[in-house]
Every structure is written in structure tokens, then in C-alpha cells.
Amino acid sequence: MTGQQRVGDSAFRTVVLILATMTTGLIAGVFVNWSNTIMPGLSNVDDRTFVEAFRALDAAITNPLFLGVGLLGSLLFTGLSVVLHLRAGQRPVLMWAGAALVCVLAVLTITFAVHEPLNEKIRTATELGGNAELAAVRAQLDETMWTAWNTVRAVAATIGFGCLTWALVIHRGTGQAAGRPTERPAAGSGDPRWDTRRR
């Protein structure tokens, strides 16, 4: 492999790692906001307001930016980064990117095993005319469990973001070291490999 190819491969790994870091940071921020702001705010409203607001928020967040770029992008870019650094033999970066991938997989598992079934209950509920029906729908969501598990995935996503950030730092340092030219000792310096004087 030529030096130019090595530089190109390193640049591609850098771009993928940056995208993995950005998308993981995006989903971490969304989940932190839900646990820190949205759910505490909704806990103080009446049942009708809660159900209607939660449905509106659920519909709004189901969009290509969050689902495609955020969740799916985080998985794809982090996974690709792991594969690329595995092939390149960069073990220090690989370890941190691999840890981030575990965190992203944990986030997706919690999302589809816990939150999506709960969201579906409130999303598909009918007969919301009376106070009793509204209270029953709200109870189905189980706000305490929803928020607790959301906090878990927020922490996991934040840890993943931190791992990728550190992987990026290590990757940059590794790339700089690899691209630094080796100094040639001066003739007569005592190194027999470079001593060009006649003997």
C-alpha cells in the first residue's frame, strides 16, 4: 500500500469515526432531554393534557432525522468504525469504538424492548372521551418505568459518546505519529546504518 493510500484510508476512518461520534451524541442529547425536562414537565399536567402531549411528541420524534440519522446512523457508523479499525490493526481505537458499539446496542435494545411497546399502548388507545379512559391510558404508559429506562439509555448513549470522543483523540494521535517522517541521523553520528564514511 502506498503512502497516499494509507493517508486516504486514515482520512476515511477519521470521517466515519466523526460521524459515529456526532450521531451518538445526537441521540444521547435527545434521551437526556426526555428524562431531564419532558417527562418531569408532563408529570404535573392532567391526564388529557398528558395523553395528547405525549402522542404529539411521539409523532414528532418519529422522523427521518432521529430514526434514520440518529438511531440508525449511530449503529451503522459506530459498527463501521469498529470494522475499519479492526482491519487497520489499530487496537487502542478499536477497544473504545467497540465499547461505544456495545452502548449503542444497549440503547437500541432498551428502545425496542421497553419504550416502543409502551409507546404503542398510548399511541393506539381509543375511547378517550372520559376522565376514566384518559387515566387508564396514562397508567398503561407507566411513567415511572418509562422514565427510569429512558435514563438508563441516556446514560448508555452518553457513555458511548464519551468512548467515541476518546477514540477520536487516540485516532488523531495515531495518525499524526504514522505520518511523521522518520529523522535520518547525520553521517558520523555513530549509527552504523547511516554512517556513509569510508572505512
SULNORNOR-V782590 format. One line per field, one symbol per residue. phi: phi as a letter, one per 30 degrees, with the letter a starting at -180 (. if undefined). burial: b if it has 24 or more other C-alpha atoms within 12 Angstrom, else e. Layout:
phi->???
burial->???
This chain:
phi->.dddddddddddddddddddddddddddddddddddbddddddccdddddddddddddddddbeddddddddddddddddddddddddicdededdddddddddddddddedccdddddddddcdbhcdcdddddddddddheddedddddddddddddedddddddddddddddddddddddcddeidjdddcdcddc
burial->eeeeeeeeebeebbebbbbbbbbbbbbbbbbbebbeebbeebbeeebbebbeebbeebeeeeeeebbeebbbbbbbbbbbbbbbbeeeebebbbbbbbbbbbbbbbbbebbeebbeebbeebbeeeeeeeeeebbebbebbebeebbebbbbbbbbbbbbbbbbbbbbebbbebbeeeeeeeeeeeeeeeeeeeeeeee
